[in-house]
Amino acid sequence: MSASPQPREAAVFAGYRRAGDRCGVRNHLLVVPTVICSAVVAERAAAAIERELGRGAAVALPHLSGCGQLGPDMQTTHRTLKAYCRHPNVGAVLVVALGCEQVTARALELEAKRAGKPAAIVAIQQEGGTVRAQAAAITRGLELAREIAGAPRVEIPISKLILGLECGGSDATSGLAANPALGWAADRLIALGGAAVLSETAEILGAEHLLGTRAAQPATAEKLYQIVSRVEDQARALGLDIRGTQPAPGNIAGGLTTIEEKSLGAVAKAGRSSALESALEYADSIPGPGLHFMDTPGFDVESVTGMVAGGAQVVVFTTGLGTPTGNPIAPVIKITGNERTAETMRDNLDLDSSGILSGRETLEEVGRRLLELVAETASGRETATERLGHREVAIFRRNSTI
Amino acid sequence: MSRTIVLSERDNVATALDELATGDAIVHAGRRVVAIQAIPAGHKIALGPIGAGEAVIKYGEPIGRASRAIGAGEHVHVHNVQSERGRGDRRLFEDRAP
């Protein structure tokens, strides 16, 4: 019997061409509140526009920040919100402001316009309260959403994709099946000219050397080790044992004993062959093709929020125990290696990799299926997170509010 | 036979893919190891004796140290393994030590 032919590999996807050679996989109107005070108005306006124009036509970016922050935390909030306003998955931006906050609406509007997107501002204090601001935001938002609704999907090489690599609700199957399958897909995407970003510093503790030895430049390895030391020093400065959160109780029940064990399984998401090109701060722009590391907390939602801010258009999220969270502007593909979770949480999942452990499928077969699903998702296929309306946002903060 | 997986030749633990009952045997590298207690699916079983303070190895890398002597076939988990990383509690204790 002759060898079966190589399965078809998607080298292109159907996406949106944006200014500056960037490419998007979605075409949302982003309704962004500058501060928590305007988040409710932003959410209601986006929901009204979606009811009118269909799911995903508008998405809000509700967050808890935007006031009372100093120094690095304020900069992180600004950098993250600006990054979402220029993100290629966003077609237009409506800024919903309060009027007296730190994050200036004008700066966000400008960021969107510089990225070639139509943008506008509605301010609650100027409009005269919640009801009038909400009405104005719906009217202005509908205009913007209609303006971008006809944008065509065009053929785009898969090398334009930046894939976010996330894991959450890990159990022993994560490091054995779903993570290595994702690693295979990430290596393959990078070999095709694309990019991938790994995050969650607390979840590479004990495995950082495996990434460091793959650094393309010595300075990148040094930066990576500095980032790791920073997190361990933080635990030391607080006198806290990181075991209070790592591994989480569910991880321990699933068989993961220490953070080292969890980390060794987690870094499998970054594959084996690609060189590490950079080690980035939270929400920094991903500078080019290849594999990158971003310093984020091990808290999944802050991590995904940061990687998407960095430019990831699609996220793959592996889960052993099952976790539902998504993102407002990037489709988040859910994959499990746990047979039972594949059954009990099937509504929340897009791919089952448990065949790797039962021997029904090889790692490479699942990796190929996953990369195919990434291309289909980039071309418009809805993920479980999108279908279920999971659009969680959390912007990383180091310090308390002043 | 219940399925287990050993990820590297250097490993001194195997991961149970199905639950192991007391007395269940696994064979690794020609050696037979009998579970001396139940091992839930996803959990680890010692392939041989691991001395107190010795590294527990999975994926060919240390995942922590044995906090007490572990016998062959014993369940290897938080009750007999300690993490070496992110231990701010330990450093604080050392800093305060005379």
Interface residues (C-beta under 8 A of the other chain):
Chain A: D171 A172 T173 G175 L176 A202 L205 G206 A207 L210 V231 E232 Q234 A235 R236 A237 L238 G239 L240 D241 I242 R243 Q246 I252 G254 G255 T257 T258 I259 E260 E261 L264 G265 L357
Chain B: R3 I5 L7 T15 L17 P40 A41 G42 H43 K44 V56 K58 Y59 E61 P62 I63 G64 V76 H77 V78 V81 Q82 S83 E84 R85 G86 R87 G88 D89 R90 R91 L92
